Amino acid sequence: MSNPTQIRKATDSDFDSVWEIFKEVIKTGDTYVFDPNTPKADLDKNWFAPYMDTFVLIDENQAVLGTYIIKPNQIDLGNHIANCSYMVNPKSHGNGIGKLLCQHSIDFAKEKGYLAIQFNIVVSTNIRAVALWKNFGFNIIGTTPKGFRHKTLGLVDTYIMYKEL
């Protein structure tokens, strides 16, 4: 990226900016399990819930270009493994934002004491994401046949991806 950026915890004032990214990403129905018609009122439970840490990547003008959440993958005896979700403003694709978010999440997960990160559902046709996660050392540890109803391709496989910290 050519512009200076910062990744910080999201605040209430980021809600509308995160919503704009969220709705643009899910409307395509090709990478996320959220219904493309998810209402803005659901963003609280999907991206700003109390049990998750939400971050934003901002540019020098304070514009939100990307966001991610990190949370325990499971409750109680499974809470030592983190789970993350990332979204980049479609207008900012190709600028390395996904890489910055992923590296930040790995560092944050280590700081919080997580032992690993697991992605429970990576759509197999999301080639860019699969390649990015592999570049960061995530491995495909399982495949769910026809685990995702892709908006244009129909039923496609999903991967479980895992990285030990």
N, C-alpha and C positions, 0 to 999 in steps of 0.2 A: 504494500500500500504506500502511496506517495504522501498521503496526509497523516499528520500525527493523530493517534487514536488513544483512547483510554477505555479500559474495561473496569466497571464498578458495579456495586450492588444496585439493583433497580430500586427506584422509589415510586411513590404514588404518582409523582409528576411524570413518570415514564409510561404510565398505563396506556394512554392514547397512542403513543408512538409504537409501543410494543403491539398493541391491537392492530395497527395498520400493517405491520409485518406479518403477524399471525394470520390475519384474514387473507392476505395475499398468498401466503404459503399454502394454507389449507384449501383454498378455493380450487386448486388444480386437481385435488383428489388423487395425487400420484406419489406422495411421500409420507403423509401423516395419517394416523387413524381417525383424527377428528373429522366429524361431518363437515363438508364444505360449507354448510349453512349454519355452523355453530354461531350462536348469538354472542355479541360483545359481553353480555352479562355473565357468560360462562368463563371468561378469561380469568377471573379470580380463582376459580377452582382448577383450571387447566394450566395456569402459568404463574400465578401469584399466591398459591396456597401456603398456609403457615408452615407446613412441614418441608417446604422446598426453599432453596436459595436461588434467587433469580438475579441474573446479571444482564447488563447491557454493554454493548460496545458503542462508544460515541466518537464522533469526529471532532475536529477543532471548533466546529460551530454548534456543538452539543446535539447534533442530529444523531438519532439512534439508527445504526446501520445493521446491528445484529443483536441477538439475545440468546441466552441459554438458561436452562434450569438444571439444578443438580439436587438430588434427593436420595434417601435410602431406597434401594431397589425393592426391599421388602421390610416389613415391620420386625420388631423385636430381634429374634435370633438370626435374621437375615439382613439386619441393618448395617452391617460392616461392608457391604457392597453398595457402591453408588450406582445411580442411574441418571443419565443426562439426556436432554433434548436440546437441539440447536436450531435456530432459524436465522437466516440472513435475508435482509431486504433484497427482493429479486433485482432491484435496480443496482445493487452493489455486488452481484455475483462476479466471481473472477478476480476479486481484489485481495484475496487472502484472509478474508474475515473469518471463514470457517476454521482455518488453521489457528488463528489467534484465539478464537473461542475454545477450541479443543485443547490447546496448550494450557490456557488459563484454567479450564475445568480440571485437567489432570493435576496441575499444581494445587488448586483449591482442594481437590479430593484428598491429596496427600496431607495437606495442612489440617483438614478435618478428621484425619485418622482413618479414612476409608482404606481398605486393603486392595480393592479392585474397582473397576467400572464395568458395568454390563449394559449393553443396549439390547432390550428385549425384542424389538421389532424394527429391523432395518429392511426396507423394501428392496428386494434383490435387483429390481430394475433401476434403482437409484445409484447408478454406476459411480457418479462423482463422490457421493457420500461413502460408499463401500471402499473406494480407493483411498479416500482421505483417512478413514478410520484405520485401514490397513497400514498406511504410512506412519501412523502414530502407534503402531504396535498392537492394534486390536486384531484378534483372530476370530474367524467364524467358528463357533463351537456347536452350532446346531442350525438346522433348517426346518422351518415349518412349511410343509407343502401347501400351496394355495392359501397362505395365511393372510392375504391382503386383497381387498376388492378394489383394484386399480380402476380409476375412472374411465380410462380408455382401453386398457389391455385386458380387463377382466381379472380373473383370479391369478395372482402371481405369488411366488414363494417369498418368504421373509427369512431373515437371518437373525440369530442371536450372536452378538459379538461381545468379546470379553478381553479385558486387559488387566493383568495383575499389576498392582502398584508396588 
